Amino acid sequence: MRGRRILFAVSGLLLAALVVTVALWPVYVRPRTDPPQPADAILILGGAHDGREELGLSLAAEGYAPRVLVSNPYERSPMVNRICHGGYSFEVICFDPSPRTTLGEGRGLARLGADWHRVIVVTFTPHISRARYILGTCWPGELLFVDPQPHLSPARWAWDYAYQSAGYVKAWFANC
């Protein structure tokens, strides 16, 4: 009898995990992305150096925007420091978001881009939907999201499902 209860509980947990995975698949694994279009700026959100910096800079070099905003929430990042002090044919504006979260990045966008109409945002796949929600509450313009489509391990996908879900809950209670 006890074995049946354990089996039933484990089966229920596995079923719940499957339902959550399938329900959130379009939010984290296949979020809506946008083709790049001419914009007022390109915003590279802080995070793992997963190709987002290179993608944002290449979009600016291709002429999609005259400036790149680089969120730099980290004390020391050699890559970001090189970007912030490099010589480019476009303007690079580095800022330390306050708080050092997506909410702070949204506030930074609202402050720096008060007169802008369209911004290309570069982040990574599991973060796109939540970033779209948060930045959209902070800034009224059009947000186009692109990502470098990094390869993530199953363990990393599981972590991001949990992390991004907790971030959504936190975002619902935060004000820009």
Residue pairs with C-beta under 8 A, 6 or more apart in sequence:
20 161
21 161
24 161
24 165
27 129
27 164
28 125
28 126
28 129
28 157
28 160
28 161
28 164
29 125
29 126
29 157
31 125
31 126
31 128
31 129
31 132
31 145
32 128
32 129
32 132
32 145
33 128
33 145
33 146
33 147
34 120
34 144
34 145
34 146
35 144
36 59
36 64
36 120
36 144
36 146
37 64
37 118
37 120
37 144
38 63
38 64
38 65
38 118
39 64
39 65
39 116
39 118
39 119
39 120
39 144
40 65
40 66
40 67
40 113
40 116
40 117
40 118
40 119
40 141
41 65
41 66
41 67
41 68
41 69
41 112
41 113
41 116
41 119
41 120
42 56
42 59
42 60
42 64
42 65
42 67
42 68
42 69
42 119
42 120
42 121
42 122
43 56
43 68
43 69
43 71
43 105
43 109
43 119
43 120
43 121
43 122
43 135
44 52
44 53
44 56
44 68
44 69
44 70
44 71
44 122
44 123
45 52
45 71
45 102
45 105
45 121
45 122
45 123
45 127
45 131
46 71
46 72
46 73
46 74
46 97
46 100
46 105
47 123
47 124
47 127
48 124
48 150
49 77
49 79
50 124
50 148
50 150
51 148
51 149
51 150
52 122
52 123
52 124
52 147
52 148
53 70
53 79
53 80
53 83
54 148
55 122
55 146
55 147
55 148
56 68
56 70
56 120
56 122
57 68
57 83
57 88
59 65
59 120
59 122
59 146
60 66
60 67
60 68
60 88
60 90
61 88
61 89
61 90
64 120
65 90
65 119
65 120
66 90
66 91
67 90
67 91
67 92
67 93
68 88
68 90
68 91
68 92
68 93
69 93
69 94
69 95
69 108
69 109
69 112
69 113
69 119
70 80
70 83
70 84
70 92
70 93
70 94
70 95
71 95
71 97
71 104
71 105
71 108
72 80
72 84
72 94
72 95
72 96
73 96
73 97
73 100
73 101
73 104
73 105
74 80
80 94
83 92
83 94
84 92
84 94
86 92
93 112
95 108
95 112
97 103
97 104
97 105
97 107
97 108
98 104
98 107
98 108
102 127
102 130
102 131
102 134
102 135
102 167
102 171
103 134
103 138
103 171
103 174
103 176
105 131
105 134
105 135
106 134
106 135
106 137
106 138
106 139
106 176
107 138
107 176
109 119
109 135
109 138
109 139
110 138
110 139
110 176
113 119
113 139
113 141
116 141
117 141
117 142
118 141
118 142
118 143
118 144
119 139
119 141
119 142
119 143
119 144
120 144
120 145
120 146
121 131
121 132
121 135
121 143
121 144
121 145
121 146
122 145
122 146
122 147
122 148
123 131
123 145
123 147
124 147
124 148
124 150
125 147
125 149
125 150
125 152
126 152
126 157
126 160
126 161
126 163
126 164
127 160
127 164
128 145
128 147
129 164
130 164
130 167
130 168
130 171
131 145
132 143
132 145
133 168
133 171
134 171
134 174
134 176
135 143
136 143
137 171
137 175
137 176
138 176
152 160
